[in-house]
């Protein structure tokens, strides 16, 4: 059995994968005869043959199956390719190849939600979706004044998967009139109010330190917490500790948790105080002090 | 008083409200707008406090001065807590600043009653108006409405807000009379009914308009009509305090069922009565009954998504597992408790049972059931399939049968409940 190696331009090279996978299926190349790699892996693999930008793909065989896949499958793969696990490429190819085989094999790959490959694919896509959602939630912008006097809002975030560019649309739709940048270890995106610019990965030190305005957010976090209901397990389930070092409010958690029991016990033990003298219902507005 | 101190006082004052949902808004974004903000259907929790609660909205009171004397409330007129009042503009600026930093989805604004219900409601609506009209803010706004305020103020609130809520506070009218003398349960009910009508009308009118937009003549253009204004597209919600009075779970769920059925509420929140810094003499404090609150939420889900009716979830008489009459068991979840009490309905056959029966199997979620239904269209389900589904097998297996599996006598075992109940945890002293 002849082995084939496909080298993709970058970890989320969907057009490259699609083109290669289509050719391989039409040449009847079984999944176990294909090795998938990315440019980055190829460069670090000492024993790899010379990377070539154009993969040598086999010609279609005369009895090549017609390749029609459900649109859902294409959407699934577009998300799956964002996953960091190198196994995503063989998995996508195996599903595609099975769909092209016809019979029970194709039926299971197309329609059986309990098929092992499909379940694994869905499981990985869910991980990508969760990661995207956490990025929507946990990116924290800090304002930086640019040389031209404009404010740029910058954030440092460490996603689990290759989602930064795919996820930029959400921030564009939400902060269209703002100028912002999100830096991550794999890639960075910058919005200038009109256009999205993509760039290479960055380091944490490239992002700005806390500013004075952040103190208000920390005050809010401290006071919206109810010490009588300490539930750290619940909190960690939704806000895993691996995100904490990039969340300004997480620095308060230890102290809030340690003092919670004492604060709540004091409230329970405290004698009810003498009620304030009842004030008559107000007639005049309470003056608001000028700041 | 500076902004930091006000924020501290007015966030403290707001933390006893359980709701923080930012879902159900009509999809919109800031493309082509002057301001910022978007809602994409699903709410986002931007942070979590150490109490396990999600922080999605900036949840604050406009002021915690209040004329009312609701005994369970930290802001009641007779309480000694420090008081503060935000200006409209301070709330607007805080909301915009937190939003710009991507710390929140929007604002949840409530207020103590000052001067009069109308005056207070006007102030709350004014914050929403300034955000929407002057800053073109397109994020989420949830307003707490005051039942005694004028209907036209409610209407204005609904035009600016994604969600409105009125707290029913206590599950029974008698409880409200006893603990919140100035609150009127009939007025709360009337307000909810009025809001339900507005929400329904707006939704129906928008639907109709969408349907009319279809062009039947190829050459004709659709006439652009002013679009029907939104009215709280995220619906209305409410909150009930659990454990401040003696109401049992059966009554609480009956009240919830009525709110879901009659007033079409989107959510009922349950809030375990929690110690407050300055307690009333008439309402002694204890640790909040959070397990009970959790079981009520589970029961609430059973009503909303699993086809259970409110009166079958809580046993009317003493339960077998020693649960009190009219109360949910604390040691097992309500679905398992129901299954144990109705063993004659099991085992459920995975290959032939209808959806509503599969939903009654302990350990099966809605997603699992939908997957099983899709899988059994292509083949017969076997024991191994269950193992792949990531369901709690120990809990599920006694209640189902598959092509190659039957629970045998497991269902008749007298100690089945004991097998499925977690062993009692050694209570820590602290």
Interface residues (C-beta under 8 A of the other chain):
Chain A: X107 X108 X111 X112 X113 X114 X116 X119 X133 X136 X137 X138 X139 X140 X141 X142 X143 X153 X155 X170 X172 X173 X174 X175 X176 X177 X178 X213 X214 X215 X216 X217 X219 X220 X221 X222 X223 X224 X225 X226 X227 X228 X229 X230 X231 X232 X233 X234 X235 X238 X239 X247 X249 X253 X256 X257 X260 X261 X264 X267 X268 X270 X272 X273 X275 X276 X278 X279 X281 X282 X283 X284 X285 X286 X288 X289 X291
Chain B: X1 X2 X3 X4 X7 X8 X9 X11 X12 X14 X15 X16 X29 X30 X31 X32 X33 X34 X35 X36 X37 X38 X40 X44 X45 X46 X47 X48 X49 X50 X51 X52 X53 X54 X55 X58 X59 X60 X63 X65 X67 X69 X77 X78 X79 X80 X85 X87 X90 X94 X97 X98 X100 X101 X102 X103 X114 X115 X119 X272 X274 X275 X276 X277 X278 X279 X280 X281 X285 X286 X287 X288 X290 X371 X374 X375 X377 X378 X379 X381 X385 X388 X389 X430
